Amino acid sequence: MSIPDFKMQYVYESSGRGERGYDIYSLLLKERIVFVGMPIDDQVANLIVAQLLYLNHEDAEREIQMYINSPGG
């Protein structure tokens, strides 16, 4: 099963260095939030584990929030 195509939402932040756009999932990950919004298969599970490993590597002491909106989840 592949991840479905849909129109990605973007959020723009301004700073002293200019403006930067983030897709909403990257912004959530930046804030240590993992969102699962589709049925979980091997591919999706691998993406989730990779995000969790990355966040743990960045700061093992900070909390990670996870939101699940998945059939059966």
C-alpha positions, -999 to 999 in steps of 0.1 A, spaced: 0 0 0 14 34 -9 8 66 10 -22 84 -7 -16 116 -27 -35 146 -14 -30 184 -14 -3 191 12 -10 220 36 19 245 42 26 268 71 49 298 67 71 312 95 89 345 93 121 352 112 150 376 110 165 354 82 134 356 61 103 334 55 103 296 54 75 272 45 69 239 61 45 212 51 22 206 81 38 172 89 73 186 90 61 213 113 45 188 136 77 167 136 97 198 144 75 203 175 80 166 184 45 155 174 40 123 154 7 121 136 -7 88 122 -37 94 100 -39 63 78 -41 25 81 -8 11 94 10 -12 71 47 -21 69 56 11 50 37 34 74 51 15 104 87 21 91 80 58 87 67 61 122 96 42 137 120 64 117 104 95 131 105 82 166 142 72 163 151 106 149 133 125 176 149 103 203 183 109 188 178 147 187 169 149 224 163 117 244 150 136 274 121 155 258 87 140 254 73 129 221 35 133 215 17 109 192 -18 113 177 -34 83 160 -64 85 137 -64 51 121 -89 24 115 -86 0 145 -62 24 162 
